[in-house]
């Protein structure tokens, strides 16, 4: 409808204005920083669950408390080592517990010793930070 005294806005101008607004909105959305990105060393959920279960078996105690302490330990490990390095080190440590000749094939490799030492130090530091293995004060 045309009001008296005002010229009617031609239809192409409305489309042009709408297109310009839409373009401006898209451009500002594209320039916005992305939502919180996942940490670079984030471990897969399955591996986190397996670590917590193994930790709880190794450190018996109240379920709720040990679930949180063991999850804390893995969070500390994930903050200090890349996932692939964690997999390599933990696999070597686990394979060293295999008895007989099969385990000896891993235990007798001198180049694995620094990785085993580093893994054990990282786990020990993480457990201490999460209060695992500390005697309660009386």
C-alpha positions as CSV (number, residue, x, y, z in Angstrom):
1,X,0.0,0.0,0.0
2,X,1.1,3.5,-0.8
3,X,0.7,6.3,1.7
4,X,-0.3,9.7,0.5
5,X,2.7,11.9,-0.3
6,X,5.3,9.2,-0.1
7,X,6.5,7.4,-3.2
8,X,6.2,3.5,-3.1
9,X,9.5,1.7,-2.6
10,X,10.2,-0.5,-5.6
11,X,10.3,-4.2,-4.9
12,X,14.0,-4.7,-6.1
13,X,15.2,-2.2,-3.4
14,X,13.6,-4.3,-0.7
15,X,15.2,-7.4,-1.9
16,X,18.6,-5.7,-2.2
17,X,18.3,-4.3,1.4
18,X,17.3,-7.7,2.7
19,X,20.2,-9.4,0.9
20,X,22.6,-6.9,2.3
21,X,21.4,-7.4,5.9
22,X,21.6,-11.2,5.4
23,X,25.2,-10.9,4.0
24,X,26.2,-8.7,6.9
25,X,24.8,-11.1,9.5
26,X,26.6,-14.1,7.9
27,X,29.9,-12.2,7.7
28,X,29.8,-11.2,11.4
29,X,28.9,-14.8,12.4
30,X,31.9,-16.1,10.4
31,X,34.2,-13.6,12.0
32,X,33.1,-14.6,15.5
33,X,35.6,-16.8,17.4
34,X,34.6,-20.5,17.5
35,X,33.1,-22.0,20.7
36,X,35.5,-23.6,23.1
37,X,37.6,-26.1,21.2
38,X,38.5,-29.5,22.6
39,X,41.9,-29.6,24.3
40,X,44.7,-30.7,22.0
41,X,45.6,-33.7,24.1
42,X,42.1,-34.9,24.8
43,X,41.9,-38.6,25.3
44,X,39.0,-40.7,23.8
45,X,36.2,-41.5,26.3
46,X,36.8,-45.3,26.1
47,X,40.4,-44.9,27.1
48,X,39.5,-42.6,29.9
49,X,37.0,-45.1,31.3
50,X,39.5,-48.0,31.0
51,X,42.1,-46.0,32.8
52,X,39.7,-45.1,35.6
53,X,38.6,-48.8,36.0
54,X,42.3,-50.0,36.1
55,X,43.2,-47.3,38.6
56,X,40.2,-48.2,40.8
57,X,41.3,-51.9,40.8
58,X,44.8,-50.9,41.7
59,X,43.7,-48.6,44.5
60,X,40.6,-50.0,46.3
61,X,38.5,-47.6,48.3
62,X,35.2,-45.9,48.4
63,X,33.7,-46.0,44.8
64,X,32.7,-42.4,44.5
65,X,36.0,-41.1,46.0
66,X,38.2,-43.3,43.9
67,X,36.3,-42.6,40.7
68,X,37.0,-39.0,41.1
69,X,40.6,-39.4,42.2
70,X,41.3,-41.7,39.3
71,X,39.6,-39.4,36.8
72,X,41.7,-36.6,38.2
73,X,44.8,-38.6,37.7
74,X,44.0,-39.2,34.0
75,X,43.2,-35.5,33.6
76,X,46.7,-34.6,34.9
77,X,48.3,-37.1,32.6
78,X,46.3,-35.8,29.6
79,X,47.5,-32.3,30.5
80,X,51.1,-33.3,30.4
81,X,51.5,-35.9,27.6
82,X,50.1,-36.3,24.1
83,X,47.6,-39.1,23.7
84,X,49.8,-41.1,21.3
85,X,52.7,-40.9,23.7
86,X,50.5,-42.0,26.5
87,X,49.4,-45.0,24.4
88,X,53.0,-46.0,23.5
89,X,54.2,-45.7,27.1
90,X,51.3,-47.4,28.8
91,X,51.4,-50.3,26.2
92,X,55.1,-50.8,26.9
93,X,54.5,-50.8,30.7
94,X,51.6,-53.3,30.4
95,X,53.5,-55.5,28.0
96,X,56.5,-55.7,30.4
97,X,54.2,-57.5,32.9
98,X,53.7,-60.5,30.5
99,X,55.6,-63.5,31.9
100,X,58.1,-65.7,30.1
101,X,59.8,-65.1,26.8
102,X,57.1,-63.0,25.4
103,X,57.4,-60.4,28.1
104,X,61.2,-60.7,28.0
105,X,61.1,-59.5,24.4
106,X,59.8,-56.2,25.7
107,X,61.6,-56.1,29.0
108,X,65.0,-56.6,27.3
109,X,64.8,-53.6,25.0
110,X,67.0,-50.9,26.4
111,X,65.4,-48.2,24.3
112,X,62.1,-48.6,26.2
113,X,63.6,-47.8,29.6
114,X,63.4,-44.0,29.3
115,X,59.7,-44.3,28.2
116,X,58.9,-46.6,31.1
117,X,60.7,-44.3,33.6
118,X,58.8,-41.2,32.2
119,X,55.4,-43.0,32.3
120,X,55.9,-44.1,35.9
121,X,57.1,-40.6,36.9
122,X,54.1,-39.0,35.2
123,X,51.6,-41.4,36.9
124,X,53.3,-41.0,40.3
125,X,53.1,-37.2,40.0
126,X,49.5,-37.3,38.8
127,X,48.4,-39.7,41.6
128,X,50.1,-37.6,44.2
129,X,48.4,-34.4,42.9
130,X,45.1,-36.3,43.1
131,X,45.7,-37.7,46.6
132,X,45.9,-41.3,45.6
133,X,48.1,-43.5,47.8
134,X,48.4,-40.8,50.5
135,X,47.8,-42.0,54.0
136,X,45.0,-40.1,55.7
137,X,45.9,-38.0,58.6
138,X,44.7,-39.2,62.0
